Amino acid sequence: MSEKNLENNKVTVIGQVMSQFTYSHEVFGEGFYMVDLAVNRLSDQEDIIPLMISERLIDVKQDYRGRTLEAAGQFRSYNRHEGSKNRLVLSVFVRELCFLEEFTDYTKTNQIFLDGYICKEPIYRKTPLGREIADLLIAVNRPYGKSDYIPCIAWGRNARYASAFQVGSRIRIWGRVQSREYTKKLSEMESEKRIAYEVSVSKLECGEAAS
């Protein structure tokens, strides 16, 4: 993979392993597994972030629950077919990892940088309390003509700034990966709780449009 494609999507998360490994898929004989990481926020809440890890990086048969793990990689998306619909599934694709015996600097537990393009018109709104929010969908290029589609959410003056961005504009984002629980209505009688993942934006820059 080219350095350029490694540089446009960078994530580092540090947290506590919350689950055992579950099998995801295999590519050219290499198995990939999922594990959940609980990452603390400064507000005492936590985000539960799914990691996708190769069996070549770690012994996936062991139970690491309760241990502190630092993982670096990329925030990836793929479409999962559910009946007649597609659902965007997000996870951190891990390239490097290590276990930490002691960790105290919680300002560095969750960092992401994305360099991509706006692929959907920003949705700007205000909460009942007047807080400004903008929802963005960013396409970040990968090798072999692929892209990751990553939902981002901006607040306050960043939201106001982002509301004027045009589809196709290049955008650079710094922030953190967050999880959010919501209720999905399946029918008149049935609903289920799901978890959405997105990037909470702390800083953004809009550059030139795509050529």
C-alpha positions as CSV (number, residue, x, y, z in Angstrom):
1,M,0.0,0.0,0.0
2,S,1.3,3.4,-0.9
3,E,2.4,5.9,1.8
4,K,-0.1,8.4,0.4
5,N,-3.0,6.0,1.2
6,L,-1.7,5.3,4.7
7,E,-1.4,9.0,5.4
8,N,-5.0,10.0,4.5
9,N,-6.6,7.9,7.1
10,K,-4.9,7.5,10.5
11,V,-6.4,6.3,13.8
12,T,-4.9,5.6,17.2
13,V,-7.0,4.3,20.1
14,I,-6.1,3.2,23.6
15,G,-8.6,1.4,25.8
16,Q,-9.6,-1.8,27.6
17,V,-10.4,-5.0,25.7
18,M,-14.1,-5.8,26.3
19,S,-14.7,-9.0,24.4
20,Q,-13.1,-12.1,23.0
21,F,-12.2,-12.3,19.3
22,T,-14.9,-13.3,16.8
23,Y,-14.2,-14.4,13.3
24,S,-15.0,-11.9,10.5
25,H,-13.6,-13.0,7.2
26,E,-10.6,-14.4,5.3
27,V,-8.5,-12.8,2.5
28,F,-5.9,-15.0,0.7
29,G,-5.7,-17.4,3.6
30,E,-5.3,-14.6,6.2
31,G,-8.1,-14.6,8.9
32,F,-9.5,-11.4,10.3
33,Y,-11.2,-11.1,13.7
34,M,-13.3,-8.5,15.5
35,V,-12.8,-7.4,19.1
36,D,-14.4,-4.5,21.1
37,L,-12.3,-1.8,22.8
38,A,-13.7,0.5,25.5
39,V,-12.1,3.9,25.1
40,N,-12.5,6.5,27.9
41,R,-13.6,10.0,27.1
42,L,-12.5,13.0,29.2
43,S,-16.2,13.3,30.3
44,D,-16.0,9.9,32.1
45,Q,-18.1,8.3,29.4
46,E,-16.6,5.7,27.1
47,D,-16.8,4.7,23.5
48,I,-17.0,1.0,22.5
49,I,-15.0,0.8,19.3
50,P,-14.8,-2.3,17.1
51,L,-11.3,-3.4,16.0
52,M,-10.6,-5.6,13.0
53,I,-7.3,-7.5,13.6
54,S,-5.4,-10.0,11.5
55,E,-4.6,-13.4,13.1
56,R,-1.0,-12.7,12.1
57,L,-0.8,-9.7,14.5
58,I,-2.0,-11.5,17.7
59,D,-3.0,-14.9,19.0
60,V,-6.8,-14.6,18.5
61,K,-7.5,-17.7,20.6
62,Q,-6.4,-16.0,23.8
63,D,-8.7,-14.0,26.1
64,Y,-7.4,-10.5,26.6
65,R,-10.4,-9.0,28.3
66,G,-9.5,-6.3,30.9
67,R,-6.0,-5.6,29.4
68,T,-5.1,-2.1,28.0
69,L,-4.4,-2.1,24.3
70,E,-3.0,0.5,22.0
71,A,-4.0,0.0,18.3
72,A,-3.1,2.1,15.3
73,G,-4.6,1.8,11.8
74,Q,-7.4,3.1,9.6
75,F,-11.1,3.7,10.0
76,R,-12.7,1.5,7.4
77,S,-16.2,1.0,6.1
78,Y,-18.0,-1.7,4.1
79,N,-21.6,-2.3,3.0
80,R,-23.3,-5.3,4.7
81,H,-26.3,-6.6,2.9
82,E,-29.3,-6.9,5.2
83,G,-32.4,-8.2,3.3
84,S,-33.1,-5.7,0.6
85,K,-30.9,-2.9,2.1
86,N,-27.3,-2.1,2.6
87,R,-25.9,-1.1,6.0
88,L,-22.7,0.9,6.4
89,V,-20.5,-1.0,8.9
90,L,-17.4,0.8,10.4
91,S,-14.4,-0.5,12.3
92,V,-10.8,0.3,13.0
93,F,-8.6,-1.8,10.7
94,V,-5.5,-2.4,12.9
95,R,-2.0,-2.3,11.5
96,E,0.0,-2.1,14.7
97,L,-0.8,-2.9,18.3
98,C,0.8,-3.3,21.7
99,F,-0.4,-4.0,25.3
100,L,0.3,-1.3,27.9
101,E,1.0,-2.1,31.5
102,E,0.3,1.5,32.7
103,F,-1.4,4.4,31.0
104,T,-2.3,7.8,32.4
105,D,-2.5,10.4,29.6
106,Y,-6.2,10.1,28.6
107,T,-5.9,13.1,26.2
108,K,-4.2,10.7,23.7
109,T,-6.6,7.8,23.9
110,N,-8.6,8.5,20.7
111,Q,-7.2,10.4,17.7
112,I,-8.1,10.3,14.0
113,F,-7.1,12.2,10.9
114,L,-8.9,12.0,7.6
115,D,-8.1,13.5,4.2
116,G,-11.0,12.9,1.8
117,Y,-13.8,14.4,-0.2
118,I,-17.4,15.4,0.7
119,C,-19.7,12.9,-1.0
120,K,-23.1,14.1,0.3
121,E,-24.5,17.5,0.9
122,P,-23.9,18.5,4.6
123,I,-26.9,18.4,6.9
124,Y,-27.0,21.4,9.2
125,R,-29.4,21.6,12.1
126,K,-29.9,23.0,15.6
127,T,-30.8,21.1,18.8
128,P,-33.8,22.3,20.8
129,L,-31.3,24.0,23.1
130,G,-29.8,25.9,20.1
131,R,-26.6,23.9,19.7
132,E,-25.4,23.8,16.0
133,I,-24.7,20.4,14.4
134,A,-23.6,19.4,10.9
135,D,-23.6,15.8,9.6
136,L,-21.0,15.1,6.9
137,L,-20.2,12.0,4.9
138,I,-16.6,11.8,3.8
139,A,-15.1,9.5,1.1
140,V,-11.5,8.6,1.8
141,N,-9.5,6.9,-1.0
142,R,-8.0,3.5,-0.6
143,P,-5.7,1.6,-3.1
144,Y,-7.2,-0.3,-6.0
145,G,-10.0,2.2,-6.6
146,K,-11.7,1.6,-3.3
147,S,-13.0,4.2,-0.8
148,D,-14.1,4.3,2.8
149,Y,-17.3,6.3,3.5
150,I,-17.1,7.8,7.0
151,P,-19.8,9.7,8.8
152,C,-18.6,12.8,10.7
153,I,-20.3,15.2,13.0
154,A,-19.2,18.8,13.6
155,W,-20.4,21.2,16.4
156,G,-20.8,24.9,16.9
157,R,-18.7,27.2,14.6
158,N,-17.3,24.1,12.9
159,A,-20.8,23.0,12.1
160,R,-21.7,26.5,10.7
161,Y,-18.4,26.4,8.6
162,A,-19.1,22.9,7.3
163,S,-22.7,23.7,6.3
164,A,-21.5,25.6,3.3
165,F,-19.1,22.9,1.9
166,Q,-19.9,21.6,-1.6
167,V,-20.1,18.0,-2.7
168,G,-16.7,17.1,-4.2
169,S,-14.7,19.5,-2.0
170,R,-11.6,18.1,-0.4
171,I,-11.7,18.1,3.4
172,R,-9.2,17.4,6.2
173,I,-10.6,16.4,9.6
174,W,-9.0,15.9,13.0
175,G,-11.1,14.4,15.8
176,R,-12.0,11.2,17.6
177,V,-14.0,8.0,16.8
178,Q,-17.2,7.8,18.9
179,S,-20.0,5.3,19.4
180,R,-23.6,6.2,19.8
181,E,-26.5,4.0,20.7
182,Y,-29.8,4.5,18.9
183,T,-33.1,2.7,18.4
184,K,-34.0,1.4,14.9
185,K,-37.7,0.9,14.2
186,L,-38.1,-2.3,12.3
187,S,-41.9,-2.3,12.1
188,E,-44.9,-0.9,13.9
189,M,-44.4,-3.4,16.7
190,E,-40.7,-4.0,16.6
191,S,-37.5,-2.0,17.2
192,E,-34.0,-2.8,18.2
193,K,-31.0,-1.0,19.8
194,R,-28.0,-0.5,17.5
195,I,-24.7,1.3,17.8
196,A,-23.6,3.9,15.2
197,Y,-20.0,4.9,14.8
198,E,-18.8,8.3,13.6
199,V,-16.0,10.8,13.8
200,S,-16.6,13.7,16.3
201,V,-14.8,16.7,14.6
202,S,-12.5,18.9,16.7
203,K,-10.8,20.7,13.7
204,L,-11.4,20.8,10.0
205,E,-10.1,22.4,6.8
206,C,-11.7,22.6,3.4
207,G,-9.4,22.7,0.4
208,E,-9.7,22.5,-3.4
209,A,-12.5,20.6,-5.1
210,A,-11.9,17.2,-6.7
211,S,-10.6,17.4,-10.2
